[in-house]
Amino acid sequence: MELIKLKHIKNFRDLGGVKTMDGHTVKTRMLIRGTTLFKLTQKDIKLLREEYKLSTIIDLRTKKEAEEKPDDVVEGVKYYHMPILTEAAVGISHEKKVRSFKSLLMMPSMEDMYVKMVTDDCLDNLVNAMRSILTMPEENFSLVFHCTAGKDRTGVMAALILAFLGVDRKTIIQDYIYSNKFTITKARFVYIACLIVKFSHKFALKIKHSLMAKGSFIEASLTTLEEDFGSLENFFAERLNFTEEETAAIKARFLC
């Protein structure tokens, strides 16, 4: 995994270099996970286009998020809006209306939100986006998939792609919690701010945790899929609906 250093954008990294259980390695310059492509500098654009050969952006945010803070247009790069959530969800999406105190009070647990992302309509959206990423034409790589913070929706997508490619659970969770390197400072600041304005410790801790990547969050998504389908392998077979030959070809494409 390689961190991509952009001026105003954090938590942007190449999934290349991650090892699979059978000894293969995810190819570099193929799959990049990130955050909103907002306020890119010309130097950033040059880096992404020339060094990483960026060709495609998959935006996993809600329609409202994308409208409020649109990705910068990068000449020659294809853009696809494929939201996982169709409406605002406190703790996951970042529309202005979910930042109110009332909304935060009503916020469910993050584990519940991660279960929501892999059930019902959200799962359909997630599968459609994942299938699109895995079957993109060769000329569409490298490819960035992102949400707002690059932690929740992006985290679930990255976890499922890595699992599909044969990466073990421990490594998947390590990749997921790496986002804390970029979120921990804000999380601590918000926690202290909540205490200063005399909110309860319980509420302040809840808000702090919503800004962080905890192993129990991604485990909630993965465990739910295992319980609903019997295993992640069954989930991939049933919902992605690739033949054995297609699965082998896709893995060969992303692994070396």
N, C-alpha and C positions, 0 to 999 in steps of 0.2 A: 504494500500500500504506500502510495506517495502523496504527500500533501502538496497541493497546488497553491502557491502563494500569489494571491491577488490583492490589490491595494485596499479596497473597501469591503471585500467579500471574504468571509471566513468559512471554515468547515467545508472546504472544497477538496476532494481527494480522488485519486485514481485507484480503482479497485485492483489494478494489475499488481501482480506479485504475491497475491494471497494463494496459499497452498491448499490443494485438495487432499482428501484422505487417501487417494490412490496414487499420490506422488506427482500429479500435474500442477501447473501453476497458471493462474488467470493471467491472460496476456495484458500487457500495458497498452495504453492509448486506445482502449476499447470502451470501457465502462467507467464513467465518472459520476460520482454522487456529489450533490452540492446543495446550495441555497439559492435564493432569488438572484438572478443575474441583473442586478440593479446598480447603477453608477459604475459600470465598467470603464476603465481608462483605456486609452489607445494602446498602452503597453500591455494591459490585461488581454485585450482582444488579439494583439499580435502573438502573445504567448499561447493563448488557447487555439488560435487558428494555425500558427506555424509549427509550434512544438508539439501540441497535442492533437493537431489535425481535427479540431472540433467541427462536426458537420451537422449534428442534430441536437435539439433541445427538447426534452419531454417535461412539460410543466404539470406537476401533480396537484397543484393548488386548486382551490375552488375558483369559480368564475369571478366572484367578488374580489378575492385576494389578487387575482391576476389583473383586474381592472384598477384596483387601488394602487398597486405597485408593480407595473408591468416589467417584464424582462426587457433589457435593452435589445434593440434590433442589431444583429450582427450579420453583415453582408455575406451571403453565401451559405448561411447556416439555416437549416430547416427547423421550423418551430411547430410542435404539436401540443395542444392543450388537452390533457387526459386526466381530469380530476378524479381523485379517489373518493373524496367526500363531495356530495352534491350541495351541501348546505353547511353553514357555520357550525363548528363544534368547539366549544370552549376547551382550551388545553391543547388542541391540535392545530386548528386553523387560526389565522391571525387577522381576520377582518376587524375593522374598527369597532363594530358593535359587540364583539365578544371580549373587549378589553375593559368593560364597565365593571364596577365593584359588584353589582347585582349578578352579573353573569359569572364572575369568579366565585361568588358564594355558592352558586348552583352547580359548579363544575363537578362532574363525577370523578371517580378515581381514574388515574392514568391507565391502570390495568384494564378497567372497563372500556376505556376509549380504544385501547389496542385490540380488545376483543371485537369491538364494533367495526374496526377497519378490516377484519377478515370474516365478516358475516354479512348476509343479506346483500343489498345492492352494492355496498362498499366492496365486497369480495368480487362481485362481477366486474366492477371498475378496475380493481387491482389486477385481476386476471387478464383483462383486456390490455392494460398497459404493459404488464409483464410479457405477455405474448408478443405484443408489438415490438418491444425492446429486443427480445430474443430472435425475432425473425426479420429485423430490419435488413434491407439490402446492404451489401458489403460497403458500398460507397457512402453509406449514412453514418459510418463510424470515423472518429470516436463520437460517443453519445453521452450527453449529460442528462441525468434525470434528477429532478429537484422539487422540493416544496418550499416553505418559507425559511425555516431554521435549519433544514437539512438533517433533522433528527427523527421525526416521527413517521410521516408517510414515506419519506426517503429511506429511513431506517428499516421499515418493514419491507419495502421493495428490495433494498440491498440484501437483506437477510434471506429473502426467498430466492433471489437470483443466485446468491452464493450457495444456498442449500441445494438448488437445482443442479449446480455445477459440481457438487460433491464436496463442499467445504464442511468441516465438522462444526458442531454446535458451539464449542468453546471459542473457536476462531470467529465465528459469526457474531457472537456476543461481544468479543473484544473489539471487533470493527464497529459495532453499534455504540458501545460506551466511549469510544474515542471522541465522540462529539462533545463529551464533557470538557475536553480541553478548551473548547470555545464557548461553552455555555455556563461554566461554573462561576465565573466572576459576576455575570449578570444575575444568576440565581441567588448568590450570596447577598448581593446588593438589594435585591427585591425582598429577600427574607428580612434583612435588617430594617428596611423601609417600612415593612408591614408592622414590625414590632414597635417602631418609633411612633407610628400613628395609632398605636394601642390596639391593633388587631391581635387576636389570640395567637399563641404559639402554634396551636394546631392548624389554624388557617394559614399562617405564615409559612409553615413547613409544607403544607399542601401546595401552595403556589411555587415555592422553591423547587419542589420535586417535579412539578409540571414542566419546568424549564430545563430539567436534566434528563440524561439518558441512563435509566436504571435497568439492570439486567432483567428484573422482574417484569418490566414493561414488554420487552420484545419476547420474553418467554410466554407472556399471556397470549400473544398472537400465534406463536408457533405451536404452543400446547393446544390451543383451541382448534387449530387445523388438524392436529394429530388426533384429537378426540372426535372431531366431526368426520374425518375421512379414514381413520385407522392408522395413518402414517403420512408423513410429508410426501413420500414417494407415491402413495395412492392419490393424494391431492393433486400432484403434478400430472399424473397419468389421466385422472378423471377430468380435471378442469382445463389443463393446457391442451390435452387431447393430441399430443404428438405421437407418431408411430415410433417404434424402437429405432428405426433407421433415422428418422428426423431428430430424435433426441441425441443420438450418437453424433450426427452431423453438426448439430448446434453446439454440443460440448466441444467437439474438435475445433470449431470455429473460435471459441473463446479461450481455449486452454492450449498450453504448450508443454 
